[in-house]
Amino acid sequence: MNKKLIALAVAGACVAPAAMAQTANPVTLYGRVYVTVEQVQAKGSNPSNAAEVAARTRVSDQSSLLGVRGTEELGGGLKAFFQLETGFKADQNDTTFAARNSGVGLQGGWGSVLLGRWDMPFKVATTAIDPYGDLTISGITGVLNDGTNFDRRDQNVIQYWSPTWAGINFRLAQTANEGKTATGNPRDTGASLAWTGGPVYVFYAYEEHKDQGASTNAGPAAAGTVKETGNAIGGNFSIGPVKLGAQYQWYNKTLRDKQKAWMGNIVWTIGNNQLIYQYMSSKDGKLNTSTANEPDCKSNSIAYQYNFSRRTFFIASWVKVDNNETASCNFGANRLTAAAGQDPEGVFAGIRHIF
């Protein structure tokens, strides 16, 4: 009997420090479940006379996720932090583990340094202006952020996040050039600068992609000469129940003309109700050897959102994308396989819950 008591005491002594550490430095489980039902189609003519996308009903996940994050106080104002975030589809089961923002880092009065996989500063800054939160068929990447090309969650990335001084903060990011060869040195570089003061938020963001743009430039550039850069400037302003947002973006790519895009939106809050309107436009960016017309597209969307609480809302929206014969703008998420010149249109309704 005494031997059993001694064994239990030893086991308790081993477990207690770990339990105390968890209590002092808690690990948090969090997540989001967001699903919409959609009616979508794509009409319009195009140079190749491709068949239109017939109207169809879809149930679509909107980046549902499950994550765990935690911190540990290391003393002297230094803190370790980690996060593992996994996307999952509430309507399917074909996702992988920790494919979303995941990493480990150190944090202090000087800021934070992170190693892992994380949203680039350009994405963080620009999607902050999107009332749809970079999600749904009405979201920003339908027309802006060069589709998903400048909306990256990069792997093998090192990031620095500054503390906030008088409302000003900045982020820097660099991916490791693990794919370097004798003729190419592929890597991404990004930065953002933002200021928040009361009802005002303004930002500037920059991102460069080096030696990896063959798929986007689609030209005969030799290895080691392909580069594309993106710039964005914008912000939003709240006055009473109304929030106004706008941003302008421009892209320069090897072998392509300069591409420009912009958006403007308004969110009007009435109690638990929100009314949303967003306009987006993109033009130019064709191969500089092409004689075709420059791509030109625009998108209009309206939405109604009812906030049951800070964690749960219902949303319904309509969006219409208009492309000229050479443009291929699309939905912001769950894009249609439409041909250039066709015009995606859709309505959706859905529920989001976070925990």
Secondary structure, DSSP 8 states (H G I E B T S, - for coil): -HHHHHHHHHHHHHHHHHHHHHHHS-EEEEEEEEEEEEEEEEE---TT----EEEEEEEEE---EEEEEEEEEEETTEEEEEEEEEE--TT-----TT-SSEEEEEEETTEEEEEEEEE-HHHHHHHTT-TTTT-STTSGGGTSTTTTTTS-EEEEEEEEE---BTTEEEEEEEE--TT--SS---EEEEEEEEEEETTEEEEEEEEEEES--HHHH-S---TT--EEEEEEEEEEEEETTEEEEEEEEEEEETTB--EEEEEEEEEEEETTEEEEEEEEEEE---BTT--S---EEEEEEEEEEEESSSSEEEEEEEEEEEE-TT-----SSS-----TT-EEEEEEEEEEEE-
